[in-house]
């Protein structure tokens, strides 16, 4: 069995002040379609965050469904789609019954019957070739009940145990054990923040309220020959175990991901046991570039920048550290940007910091943003930033539970960009 693992497409994302990513994301989907054919892929696994919001635009939905239709003309027999924290389970599941007829298996949220998360996929010879424990993003209602008076540490332990228990229950199902004993490999999906995973500031956050890194590599059962993860946008291995991986996002979604290598993961199974894993680099249509330094350094770097290897004009994050007046900094940098407008543009404009000020490393990682550029959770985090850590954690946990209740009642009220 040849399987392709990808995640975190974020179709419909608007970058910073509103620039759409449609062209870049379509370039990835076109490349993915060709790669499936060229690599003779049997199964495509998408580990969550297909969309950037729970109410994706018509354009984003059209991209998704058009891609699924085009995949019907390839050698790929099965597609597995699980929901991420950005996705609406209801929206994904609405077409589940129809897509199943095309061998597209959608698990937008945790179903009432746990057995519906266990998929038995046929191999090229028609016999069982792969078992997929298709676990979507686990929301609070899926894994625990609130406990009055529970401390933040107790809440972490409860969530960790519940997530681990969810995976253990699937791995112990009779059908999973029976097929693995017959030399059929078992793959599990997940959309979460695993301990030891490296997040990008401003790009991903802990999606379970109460702390970071709730689940470790040791919490995934040994019955899983591979764990296909989504949520963290940087490709990486979890806990030093090569079979537990994040594929990363195929399109860089923020300037913090400017130096990452976008990829999808090719898995080659020869029966039960860990697969051979190969990273396939995704061509980048638009470069995200940082120009940080003195006024002279930034001017020189912009003038020297060559974007000829990329089909789309680069987007730049420009930060100048200079004691010149803000007006002079803007004048000079805008002048060189105008000369290079066919190569690079600065969507957020030019940021200025006095050279005599202590550089704010946190500002480099997560620069000041307009309100519409922040998520609901980022706004709340700024509101509680000055409180004692335990008090802030308690308020954040309560806020997360209120949002979850709202989203169950009205996705528009409780959703938002996460």
C-alpha positions as CSV (number, residue, x, y, z in Angstrom):
1,X,0.0,0.0,0.0
2,X,1.2,3.5,-1.0
3,X,-0.3,6.2,1.2
4,X,0.2,10.0,1.0
5,X,-0.1,11.9,4.3
6,X,-1.0,15.7,4.1
7,X,-2.7,18.1,6.4
8,X,-3.4,21.8,7.2
9,X,-4.5,23.0,3.8
10,X,-6.4,26.0,5.2
11,X,-8.3,26.6,2.0
12,X,-9.8,30.1,2.0
13,X,-7.1,31.6,4.2
14,X,-6.7,35.4,3.9
15,X,-3.2,36.6,4.6
16,X,-2.7,39.5,6.9
17,X,-4.7,42.5,5.5
18,X,-6.8,40.4,3.2
19,X,-4.7,38.9,0.4
20,X,-6.2,35.7,-0.8
21,X,-4.2,32.5,-1.1
22,X,-6.4,30.9,-3.7
23,X,-3.8,30.9,-6.5
24,X,-1.1,29.4,-4.2
25,X,-3.5,26.7,-2.8
26,X,-4.7,25.8,-6.3
27,X,-1.1,25.4,-7.4
28,X,-0.6,22.9,-4.6
29,X,-3.8,21.0,-5.4
30,X,-2.7,20.7,-9.0
31,X,0.7,19.5,-8.0
32,X,-0.8,17.0,-5.5
33,X,-3.0,15.5,-8.2
34,X,0.0,15.0,-10.5
35,X,2.0,13.5,-7.6
36,X,-0.7,11.0,-6.7
37,X,-0.5,9.7,-10.3
38,X,3.2,9.8,-10.5
39,X,3.7,8.0,-7.2
40,X,0.9,5.5,-7.8
41,X,-0.8,6.4,-4.5
42,X,-3.5,4.0,-3.2
43,X,-4.8,6.1,-0.4
44,X,-4.7,9.9,0.4
45,X,-5.0,10.9,4.0
46,X,-5.8,14.5,4.9
47,X,-5.3,15.0,8.7
48,X,-7.5,18.0,9.4
49,X,-7.8,21.8,8.7
50,X,-9.0,21.4,5.2
51,X,-10.5,24.9,5.5
52,X,-9.3,28.0,7.4
53,X,-12.6,28.8,8.9
54,X,-15.7,26.9,10.0
55,X,-17.7,28.9,7.4
56,X,-15.5,28.6,4.3
57,X,-16.1,30.8,1.2
58,X,-17.8,29.4,-1.9
59,X,-14.4,29.6,-3.6
60,X,-12.7,27.5,-0.9
61,X,-15.5,24.9,-1.0
62,X,-15.3,24.8,-4.8
63,X,-11.6,24.1,-4.6
64,X,-12.2,21.2,-2.2
65,X,-15.0,19.5,-4.1
66,X,-13.4,20.1,-7.5
67,X,-10.2,18.5,-6.3
68,X,-12.1,15.4,-5.0
69,X,-13.9,15.1,-8.3
70,X,-10.6,15.3,-10.2
71,X,-9.1,12.6,-8.0
72,X,-11.6,10.2,-9.4
73,X,-9.6,10.1,-12.5
74,X,-6.4,8.9,-10.8
75,X,-5.1,5.6,-9.5
76,X,-6.0,6.5,-5.9
77,X,-8.7,4.3,-4.7
78,X,-9.5,5.8,-1.3
79,X,-9.4,9.3,0.3
80,X,-9.6,9.8,4.1
81,X,-10.6,13.2,5.3
82,X,-10.8,14.1,9.1
83,X,-11.8,17.4,10.5
84,X,-9.4,19.8,12.2
85,X,-10.0,22.5,14.8
86,X,-10.6,25.0,12.0
87,X,-13.2,22.8,10.2
88,X,-16.9,22.6,10.9
89,X,-17.8,19.0,11.6
90,X,-21.3,19.7,10.4
91,X,-20.2,21.2,7.2
92,X,-17.7,18.4,6.4
93,X,-20.2,15.7,7.3
94,X,-23.0,17.1,5.3
95,X,-21.7,15.5,2.1
96,X,-20.3,12.4,3.9
97,X,-22.9,9.9,2.6
98,X,-22.6,11.1,-1.0
99,X,-18.8,11.1,-1.0
100,X,-18.7,7.6,0.5
101,X,-20.0,6.4,-2.9
102,X,-16.8,7.8,-4.4
103,X,-14.7,6.0,-1.8
104,X,-14.1,9.3,0.0
105,X,-14.3,8.7,3.7
106,X,-15.1,11.8,5.8
107,X,-15.0,11.9,9.6
108,X,-15.7,15.6,10.4
109,X,-16.2,15.0,14.1
110,X,-16.4,12.1,16.5
111,X,-19.4,9.9,15.5
112,X,-21.9,8.5,18.0
113,X,-20.7,5.0,17.0
114,X,-16.9,4.7,17.6
115,X,-16.8,1.9,14.9
116,X,-17.5,4.5,12.3
117,X,-14.0,5.8,12.8
118,X,-12.4,2.5,11.8
119,X,-12.1,2.1,8.0
120,X,-11.0,-1.1,6.3
121,X,-9.5,-0.2,2.9
122,X,-8.8,-2.7,0.2
123,X,-5.3,-3.1,-1.3
124,X,-4.5,-3.4,-5.0
125,X,-5.4,-7.1,-5.0
126,X,-8.8,-6.5,-3.5
127,X,-7.9,-8.0,-0.1
128,X,-7.7,-5.9,3.1
129,X,-4.7,-3.6,2.6
130,X,-5.0,-0.9,5.3
131,X,-6.9,-0.1,8.5
132,X,-7.4,3.6,9.3
133,X,-8.5,4.7,12.7
134,X,-9.8,8.1,11.4
135,X,-9.7,10.3,14.5
136,X,-10.6,14.0,13.9
137,X,-9.9,16.9,16.2
138,X,-11.3,16.0,19.6
139,X,-13.4,18.7,21.1
140,X,-14.1,19.0,24.8
141,X,-17.5,17.4,24.4
142,X,-15.9,14.4,22.8
143,X,-13.3,13.6,25.5
144,X,-14.4,14.9,28.9
145,X,-17.0,16.6,31.1
146,X,-16.2,19.7,33.1
147,X,-15.6,19.1,36.8
148,X,-16.5,21.8,39.3
149,X,-13.4,23.1,41.2
150,X,-11.0,21.3,38.9
151,X,-7.5,22.9,38.9
152,X,-5.7,23.7,35.6
153,X,-3.3,20.8,36.3
154,X,-6.1,18.4,37.0
155,X,-7.8,19.5,33.8
156,X,-4.6,18.8,31.8
157,X,-4.4,15.3,33.3
158,X,-8.1,14.6,32.6
159,X,-7.8,15.7,28.9
160,X,-4.6,13.8,28.4
161,X,-6.2,10.6,29.8
162,X,-9.3,11.1,27.7
163,X,-7.4,11.5,24.5
164,X,-5.2,8.6,25.2
165,X,-8.2,6.5,26.1
166,X,-10.0,7.4,22.9
167,X,-7.0,6.1,20.8
168,X,-6.6,3.0,23.0
169,X,-10.3,2.1,22.6
170,X,-10.0,2.1,18.8
171,X,-6.8,0.1,18.8
172,X,-8.4,-2.6,21.0
173,X,-11.4,-3.1,18.7
174,X,-11.7,-6.7,17.6
175,X,-11.6,-5.8,13.9
176,X,-8.4,-3.8,14.3
177,X,-6.6,-6.6,16.3
178,X,-7.8,-9.3,13.9
179,X,-6.7,-7.5,10.7
180,X,-3.3,-6.6,12.2
181,X,-2.8,-10.2,13.1
182,X,-3.4,-10.9,9.4
183,X,-0.5,-8.6,8.5
184,X,-2.6,-5.6,7.6
185,X,-1.0,-2.3,8.7
186,X,-2.9,0.1,10.9
187,X,-2.7,3.9,10.5
188,X,-4.3,6.4,12.9
189,X,-4.9,10.1,12.3
190,X,-4.9,13.0,14.8
191,X,-5.3,16.7,14.9
192,X,-3.7,18.0,18.1
193,X,-0.6,19.4,19.7
194,X,1.6,16.5,20.8
195,X,4.3,17.0,23.4
196,X,7.7,17.8,21.9
197,X,6.2,19.2,18.8
198,X,7.5,22.6,17.7
199,X,4.8,25.2,17.1
200,X,5.3,28.4,15.2
201,X,4.4,31.5,17.2
202,X,1.4,33.1,15.6
203,X,0.8,30.1,13.3
204,X,-0.5,27.3,15.6
205,X,-1.5,27.2,19.2
206,X,-2.5,24.6,21.7
207,X,-6.1,23.7,20.7
208,X,-6.9,22.0,24.0
209,X,-7.5,24.5,26.7
210,X,-5.3,24.3,29.8
211,X,-1.7,23.8,28.6
212,X,0.7,22.8,25.9
213,X,1.8,19.4,24.7
214,X,-1.0,17.4,26.4
215,X,-0.3,14.1,24.6
216,X,3.0,12.5,24.2
217,X,4.3,9.9,21.7
218,X,3.8,7.3,24.5
219,X,0.1,7.9,24.5
220,X,-0.4,6.4,21.0
221,X,-0.9,2.6,21.2
222,X,1.8,0.3,19.8
223,X,-0.9,-1.2,17.5
224,X,-0.6,1.9,15.2
225,X,2.1,1.4,12.6
226,X,1.9,5.0,11.6
227,X,0.2,8.1,13.2
228,X,-0.6,10.8,10.6
229,X,-0.9,14.1,12.5
230,X,-2.1,17.6,11.6
231,X,-2.2,21.0,13.4
232,X,1.5,21.9,13.7
233,X,2.5,23.5,10.4
234,X,6.2,22.5,10.6
235,X,7.0,19.0,9.3
236,X,8.3,17.0,12.3
237,X,8.6,13.8,14.2
238,X,7.0,13.4,17.6
239,X,9.0,12.2,20.6
240,X,11.8,10.7,18.4
241,X,9.4,8.1,17.0
242,X,9.7,8.2,13.2
243,X,6.2,6.6,12.7
244,X,4.5,9.5,14.5
245,X,4.6,12.6,12.3
246,X,3.3,15.9,11.3
247,X,3.3,16.4,7.5
248,X,3.2,20.2,7.9
249,X,1.3,22.7,5.9
250,X,1.8,22.5,2.1
251,X,1.6,26.3,1.7
252,X,3.5,28.6,4.2
253,X,0.7,30.3,6.2
254,X,2.7,33.0,8.1
255,X,6.1,34.7,8.0
256,X,7.1,32.4,10.9
257,X,7.0,29.5,8.4
258,X,9.2,31.4,5.8
259,X,12.1,29.0,6.2
260,X,10.2,25.7,6.5
261,X,10.3,23.1,3.7
262,X,6.7,22.4,2.6
263,X,6.1,18.7,2.0
264,X,3.8,15.7,1.9
265,X,4.8,12.3,3.2
266,X,4.8,9.1,1.1
267,X,4.3,6.0,3.2
268,X,5.1,2.5,1.7
269,X,3.6,-0.3,3.7
270,X,4.7,-3.9,3.1
271,X,2.3,-5.5,5.6
272,X,2.0,-4.7,9.3
273,X,4.9,-2.7,10.8
274,X,6.3,0.7,10.3
275,X,6.3,2.0,6.7
276,X,9.1,3.4,4.6
277,X,8.7,7.2,4.8
278,X,9.7,9.7,2.1
279,X,9.2,13.4,2.2
280,X,8.1,14.9,-1.1
281,X,8.8,18.6,-1.3
282,X,5.9,20.8,-2.5
283,X,6.9,23.6,-4.9
284,X,6.2,27.0,-3.4
285,X,4.3,29.4,-5.6
286,X,4.9,32.4,-3.4
287,X,7.9,33.1,-1.2
288,X,7.3,34.7,2.2
289,X,10.4,36.7,2.9
290,X,11.7,38.7,6.0
291,X,13.8,41.9,5.7
292,X,14.8,42.8,9.2
293,X,17.8,45.1,10.1
294,X,19.1,48.6,9.9
295,X,17.8,51.0,7.3
296,X,20.8,50.4,5.0
297,X,20.7,46.6,5.4
298,X,17.0,46.5,4.6
299,X,17.4,48.7,1.5
300,X,20.3,46.6,0.2
301,X,18.5,43.3,0.9
302,X,15.4,44.4,-0.9
303,X,17.3,45.7,-3.9
304,X,19.3,42.4,-4.1
305,X,16.3,40.1,-3.7
306,X,15.7,37.8,-6.7
307,X,12.3,36.2,-6.9
308,X,12.7,34.7,-10.4
309,X,12.5,31.1,-9.0
310,X,8.9,31.7,-7.9
311,X,5.8,32.3,-10.2
312,X,4.1,34.8,-7.8
313,X,5.4,38.1,-6.4
314,X,6.9,37.6,-2.9
315,X,5.3,38.9,0.2
316,X,7.7,40.5,2.7
317,X,7.7,41.3,6.4
318,X,9.8,44.5,6.7
319,X,11.2,45.7,10.0
320,X,13.6,48.6,10.1
321,X,15.7,49.4,13.2
322,X,16.8,53.0,12.8
323,X,17.0,56.3,14.6
324,X,15.9,58.1,11.5
325,X,12.4,59.6,11.6
326,X,9.5,57.3,10.8
327,X,8.7,59.5,7.8
328,X,12.3,59.1,6.4
329,X,12.3,55.3,7.0
330,X,9.0,55.0,5.1
331,X,10.2,57.2,2.3
332,X,13.4,55.3,1.7
333,X,12.0,51.8,2.1
334,X,9.0,52.5,0.0
335,X,11.3,53.8,-2.7
336,X,13.2,50.6,-3.0
337,X,10.0,48.5,-2.8
338,X,8.7,50.5,-5.7
339,X,11.8,49.7,-7.7
340,X,11.3,46.0,-6.8
341,X,7.5,45.9,-7.2
342,X,7.8,43.1,-9.7
343,X,9.8,41.0,-7.2
344,X,8.4,41.7,-3.8
345,X,5.6,43.7,-1.9
346,X,5.1,44.4,1.8
347,X,1.4,43.6,2.6
348,X,1.6,44.9,6.2
349,X,3.7,47.9,5.2
350,X,7.0,48.9,6.8
351,X,7.5,48.5,10.6
352,X,9.9,50.8,12.4
353,X,11.8,50.4,15.6
354,X,14.2,52.9,17.1
355,X,17.8,51.5,16.9
356,X,18.4,52.6,20.5
357,X,15.5,50.5,21.8
358,X,16.1,47.0,23.0
359,X,14.9,44.7,20.1
360,X,11.7,43.0,21.0
361,X,12.1,39.4,20.0
362,X,8.5,38.6,20.8
363,X,7.4,41.4,18.4
364,X,9.5,39.8,15.7
365,X,7.7,36.5,16.2
366,X,4.3,37.9,16.7
367,X,4.2,41.6,15.4
368,X,1.4,44.0,16.4
369,X,-1.7,43.3,14.4
370,X,-4.9,44.9,13.6
371,X,-7.9,43.5,15.5
372,X,-9.2,41.6,12.4
373,X,-5.8,39.9,12.1
374,X,-6.2,38.3,15.5
375,X,-8.1,35.2,16.5
376,X,-10.7,35.3,19.3
377,X,-8.3,33.3,21.5
378,X,-5.4,35.7,20.7
379,X,-7.5,38.7,21.8
380,X,-8.5,36.9,25.0
381,X,-4.9,35.9,25.7
382,X,-3.8,39.5,25.5
383,X,-6.6,40.5,27.9
384,X,-5.4,38.0,30.6
385,X,-1.7,38.4,30.0
386,X,-1.0,40.4,33.1
387,X,-2.8,38.1,35.5
388,X,-1.2,35.5,37.7
389,X,-0.6,32.3,35.6
390,X,-3.0,30.1,37.5
391,X,-5.8,32.7,37.3
392,X,-5.2,33.3,33.6
393,X,-5.3,29.5,32.9
394,X,-8.6,29.2,34.8
395,X,-10.2,32.1,33.0
396,X,-8.9,30.8,29.6
397,X,-10.3,27.3,30.3
398,X,-13.7,28.8,31.2
399,X,-13.7,31.0,28.1
400,X,-12.9,28.0,25.9
401,X,-15.8,26.0,27.4
402,X,-18.2,28.9,26.8
403,X,-17.0,29.1,23.2
404,X,-17.5,25.4,22.8
405,X,-21.1,25.7,24.0
406,X,-21.8,28.6,21.7
407,X,-20.4,26.7,18.7
408,X,-22.7,23.8,19.4
409,X,-25.6,26.2,19.4
410,X,-24.5,28.5,16.6
411,X,-21.3,27.8,14.7
412,X,-21.1,31.5,13.6
413,X,-21.0,32.7,17.2
414,X,-18.7,30.1,18.7
415,X,-16.4,29.6,15.7
416,X,-14.1,32.2,14.4
417,X,-10.5,31.8,13.2
418,X,-8.6,29.4,15.4
